[in-house]
Amino acid sequence: MAARDESAVDEERERFRTRLHPVVFGGAAGFALFAAVVGALIVLHNDLPPTTNRLVVLGALATAVVGMVPSALRWRWSSVAVTDGRLVARFGLLPVRRVDVPLDAIQDVDVEQTFLGRLLGYGRVYVTARDEGVDTLGPVPAPAELRAALLRGRAGGRRR
């Protein structure tokens, strides 16, 4: 059974849920590729004993894996949900950033997608709420669907 979000209210029904888009792994994947190339260059361009070659390859692999951990934790511990009455978002593990906005307090919802974001299906959603400023959600998959869920909820109020 999945852990229930402690901020969810019992009488609210979830209308939409997503998490961060896997593009958050992009930087870590680039770092892993860099570590692999450096390890390969060291092994190929030096006359080293086989045990040293294995250690270099294992070191490059360990560096790549450790470099993925922050992105994996950020992705795993992030979620965005729209309920009948509010937007509830949680980002990261340490530190945790929470967004909890009643739908009737939302004034505007904007979506920003780059060219790559349109190709891969992700973008950022900017939520402007009364007296709370602008909250940025993203990069999330299907940002237009999240925007539509927020606007539907705002227009519908707390109807069931």
C-alpha positions as a printed NumPy array, in Angstrom:
array([[  0.   ,   0.   ,   0.   ],
       [  1.354,   3.439,  -0.911],
       [  2.012,   5.927,   1.833],
       [ -0.74 ,   8.508,   2.141],
       [  0.201,  12.168,   1.917],
       [ -0.076,  13.519,   5.453],
       [ -1.517,  16.788,   4.166],
       [ -4.434,  15.134,   2.359],
       [ -7.859,  15.747,   3.832],
       [-10.152,  12.739,   4.145],
       [-13.159,  14.276,   2.396],
       [-11.137,  15.504,  -0.603],
       [-10.943,  13.339,  -3.696],
       [ -7.842,  13.358,  -5.854],
       [ -8.501,  14.614,  -9.392],
       [ -5.001,  14.583, -10.877],
       [ -1.59 ,  13.298,  -9.758],
       [  1.853,  13.405, -11.303],
       [  5.486,  13.612, -10.322],
       [  8.533,  15.218, -11.862],
       [  9.386,  14.309, -15.444],
       [ 12.366,  11.935, -15.872],
       [ 14.225,  14.804, -17.564],
       [ 15.45 ,  15.631, -14.029],
       [ 17.943,  12.797, -14.6  ],
       [ 19.517,  14.658, -17.556],
       [ 22.359,  16.294, -15.665],
       [ 23.154,  13.104, -13.771],
       [ 23.145,  11.103, -17.014],
       [ 25.553,  13.597, -18.566],
       [ 27.814,  13.308, -15.524],
       [ 27.669,   9.48 , -15.726],
       [ 28.635,   9.625, -19.41 ],
       [ 31.535,  11.943, -18.567],
       [ 32.759,   9.549, -15.835],
       [ 32.53 ,   6.593, -18.25 ],
       [ 34.481,   8.436, -20.968],
       [ 37.201,   9.483, -18.52 ],
       [ 37.472,   5.908, -17.217],
       [ 37.657,   4.539, -20.765],
       [ 40.323,   7.057, -21.781],
       [ 42.442,   6.196, -18.747],
       [ 42.2  ,   2.474, -19.487],
       [ 42.788,   2.782, -23.251],
       [ 45.669,   5.274, -23.194],
       [ 47.752,   3.874, -20.362],
       [ 49.633,   0.635, -20.03 ],
       [ 48.231,  -0.432, -16.676],
       [ 47.982,  -3.855, -15.046],
       [ 44.582,  -5.592, -15.396],
       [ 43.769,  -5.101, -11.692],
       [ 44.334,  -1.352, -12.003],
       [ 42.153,  -1.258, -15.126],
       [ 39.363,  -2.982, -13.183],
       [ 39.746,  -0.477, -10.334],
       [ 39.547,   2.454, -12.751],
       [ 36.396,   1.032, -14.36 ],
       [ 34.816,   0.315, -10.958],
       [ 35.732,   3.831,  -9.782],
       [ 34.11 ,   5.385, -12.855],
       [ 31.006,   3.23 , -12.331],
       [ 30.799,   4.137,  -8.63 ],
       [ 31.197,   7.837,  -9.469],
       [ 28.374,   7.604, -12.015],
       [ 26.048,   5.823,  -9.576],
       [ 26.751,   8.266,  -6.736],
       [ 26.101,  11.13 ,  -9.149],
       [ 22.614,   9.717,  -9.876],
       [ 21.544,   9.562,  -6.218],
       [ 20.472,  13.231,  -5.77 ],
       [ 18.355,  13.167,  -8.937],
       [ 16.787,   9.844,  -7.979],
       [ 15.893,  11.118,  -4.514],
       [ 14.471,  14.339,  -5.926],
       [ 12.343,  12.411,  -8.428],
       [ 11.197,   9.757,  -5.941],
       [ 10.155,  12.19 ,  -3.206],
       [  8.324,  14.684,  -5.407],
       [  4.644,  14.715,  -6.288],
       [  1.96 ,  17.09 ,  -7.481],
       [ -1.728,  16.438,  -6.796],
       [ -4.926,  18.331,  -7.487],
       [ -7.812,  17.418,  -5.181],
       [-11.388,  18.677,  -5.104],
       [-10.298,  21.661,  -3.07 ],
       [ -6.6  ,  22.363,  -3.439],
       [ -3.243,  21.927,  -5.072],
       [ -0.807,  19.894,  -2.974],
       [  2.805,  19.563,  -4.129],
       [  5.917,  18.227,  -2.447],
       [  9.416,  18.504,  -3.88 ],
       [ 12.638,  16.915,  -2.677],
       [ 13.803,  15.065,   0.408],
       [ 16.3  ,  17.43 ,   2.017],
       [ 15.13 ,  20.198,   2.051],
       [ 11.439,  19.596,   1.389],
       [  9.508,  22.299,  -0.445],
       [  5.753,  22.109,  -0.032],
       [  3.036,  23.923,  -1.93 ],
       [ -0.513,  23.831,  -0.563],
       [ -2.906,  26.231,  -2.279],
       [ -6.714,  26.21 ,  -2.101],
       [ -8.136,  26.074,  -5.628],
       [-10.374,  29.069,  -4.995],
       [ -7.262,  31.156,  -4.172],
       [ -5.658,  30.452,  -7.562],
       [ -5.792,  33.498,  -9.822],
       [ -3.801,  32.339, -12.834],
       [ -2.061,  29.241, -14.178],
       [  0.604,  29.525, -16.889],
       [  2.509,  26.787, -18.698],
       [  6.019,  27.227, -20.077],
       [  7.43 ,  24.645, -22.463],
       [ 10.705,  24.866, -24.32 ],
       [ 11.138,  23.251, -27.722],
       [ 12.715,  20.203, -26.054],
       [  9.906,  20.215, -23.492],
       [  7.298,  20.051, -26.252],
       [  9.186,  17.186, -27.925],
       [  9.553,  15.183, -24.697],
       [  6.233,  16.191, -23.126],
       [  7.281,  18.22 , -20.095],
       [  7.16 ,  21.791, -18.898],
       [  6.863,  24.13 , -15.934],
       [  3.564,  25.28 , -14.493],
       [  3.391,  28.672, -12.77 ],
       [  0.534,  29.019, -10.28 ],
       [ -0.353,  32.544,  -9.137],
       [ -2.37 ,  32.58 ,  -5.935],
       [ -3.934,  35.442,  -3.997],
       [ -1.608,  36.734,  -1.274],
       [  0.889,  33.903,  -1.861],
       [  2.795,  34.915,  -4.981],
       [  3.811,  32.541,  -7.749],
       [  4.691,  28.879,  -7.232],
       [  6.672,  27.017,  -9.879],
       [  5.873,  23.352, -10.44 ],
       [  8.134,  21.361, -12.633],
       [  9.43 ,  20.058, -14.798],
       [  6.249,  17.952, -14.874],
       [  4.951,  15.633, -17.586],
       [  1.805,  16.807, -19.408],
       [  1.818,  20.356, -18.017],
       [ -1.275,  21.311, -20.029],
       [ -3.245,  18.527, -18.317],
       [ -2.126,  19.788, -14.895],
       [ -3.167,  23.315, -15.888],
       [ -6.55 ,  22.036, -17.081],
       [ -7.094,  20.125, -13.814],
       [ -6.293,  23.26 , -11.806],
       [ -8.596,  25.446, -13.882],
       [-11.416,  22.859, -13.776],
       [-11.101,  22.653, -10.016],
       [-11.001,  26.421,  -9.665],
       [-14.078,  26.877, -11.861],
       [-15.992,  24.065, -10.203],
       [-15.239,  25.171,  -6.67 ],
       [-15.866,  22.333,  -4.23 ],
       [-18.722,  20.713,  -6.198],
       [-18.922,  16.947,  -6.099]])
